[in-house]
Amino acid sequence: MRSIGRFATWAATLATTVGATIVLAGSPATAADGGGYWAEKCDYGRACLHLSGLRSGPGGPWWNVIGCGSHGINDHYDFAQASGNPFLVTYRNNTWDRVDAWTFRELDPANVVTELWVPC
């Protein structure tokens, strides 16, 4: 028979795993300002983020940003592509990644992206 302490540890680990799976498997958050659209690829001239965890938005896994300036984001992404202007990706813990023009790079999929800023 399993001890109560070992059972409690196992139950807590299981609950954490299930909770994380539900968060990543839930519907993806879109930009708070509505300044973009979901697609199967990063379209020409766009700053794009790819959802992490093999998830997809209504039109595909890539969030294509429309326009310059600050765009509110609230989700986990694993890749970014600048098919035009460079941009900055800011995370919840106030760290950031720069994506240079016409490049593709990995992002921190364990960190929540809170903002994408495109200078013009």
C-alpha positions in Angstrom: 0.0 0.0 0.0 1.3 3.5 -0.9 1.9 5.9 2.0 -0.2 9.0 2.2 2.8 11.3 1.7 3.9 9.5 -1.5 0.2 9.5 -2.7 -0.1 13.3 -2.0 3.2 14.0 -3.9 2.0 11.8 -6.9 -1.5 13.6 -6.9 0.1 17.1 -6.8 2.4 16.1 -9.7 -0.5 14.7 -11.7 -2.6 17.8 -11.1 0.2 20.1 -12.2 0.8 18.1 -15.4 -2.9 18.0 -16.3 -3.2 21.8 -15.5 -0.3 22.6 -17.8 -1.7 20.4 -20.6 -5.0 22.1 -20.4 -3.4 25.5 -20.6 -1.4 24.6 -23.7 -4.3 22.6 -25.3 -6.8 25.4 -24.8 -7.8 27.7 -27.6 -5.0 30.1 -28.5 -5.2 33.8 -27.4 -5.0 36.3 -30.1 -3.6 39.8 -30.0 -5.5 41.9 -27.6 -5.9 44.8 -30.1 -7.1 42.6 -32.9 -4.3 43.8 -35.1 -3.6 40.5 -37.0 -4.9 37.2 -38.3 -4.3 33.5 -38.1 -2.7 31.8 -41.2 -0.9 28.6 -42.3 2.3 30.6 -42.9 3.9 33.9 -42.3 2.7 36.2 -45.1 5.0 38.6 -47.0 5.6 41.9 -45.2 4.3 40.6 -41.8 5.8 40.1 -38.3 4.7 36.6 -37.3 4.5 34.4 -34.3 4.0 30.6 -34.3 2.0 29.0 -31.5 3.8 26.5 -29.3 2.7 23.0 -28.4 1.5 22.0 -31.8 -1.6 24.3 -31.4 -3.3 26.2 -34.1 -5.6 29.2 -34.3 -8.8 29.3 -36.4 -6.8 29.8 -39.7 -3.5 28.1 -38.8 -0.7 28.2 -36.3 0.9 31.6 -37.4 -0.3 34.9 -36.0 0.3 37.5 -38.7 0.5 41.1 -37.3 -1.0 44.0 -39.3 0.8 47.3 -39.0 3.5 49.0 -36.9 3.7 49.8 -33.3 2.7 47.9 -30.2 0.5 44.8 -30.4 -0.7 43.1 -27.2 -0.2 39.4 -27.1 -1.0 36.8 -24.4 0.1 33.3 -25.3 3.0 30.9 -25.7 4.9 31.0 -29.0 7.9 29.0 -30.1 9.0 30.7 -33.4 9.0 34.2 -34.8 9.6 35.4 -38.4 10.1 38.9 -39.7 9.0 38.9 -43.3 9.7 42.6 -43.5 10.5 45.0 -40.7 12.4 43.8 -37.6 10.4 43.5 -34.4 10.8 42.9 -30.6 9.0 40.2 -28.7 8.5 41.0 -25.0 7.8 38.2 -22.4 5.8 38.3 -19.2 9.0 38.3 -17.1 10.2 41.5 -18.9 12.8 39.8 -21.1 12.7 40.1 -24.8 13.9 38.7 -28.1 14.8 40.8 -31.3 13.8 39.4 -34.6 15.9 41.0 -37.4 14.3 41.8 -40.8 14.0 38.8 -43.1 15.0 36.3 -40.4 13.4 33.5 -38.5 14.3 32.5 -34.9 13.2 30.4 -31.9 11.4 31.9 -29.0 11.1 30.8 -25.4 7.9 28.5 -25.5 7.8 28.3 -21.7 7.4 32.1 -21.4 4.2 34.0 -22.2 4.6 36.6 -25.0 2.9 39.8 -23.8 3.8 42.3 -26.6 5.1 42.4 -30.1 6.5 45.8 -31.2 7.2 46.7 -34.8 9.1 49.9 -35.4 8.3 51.7 -38.7 
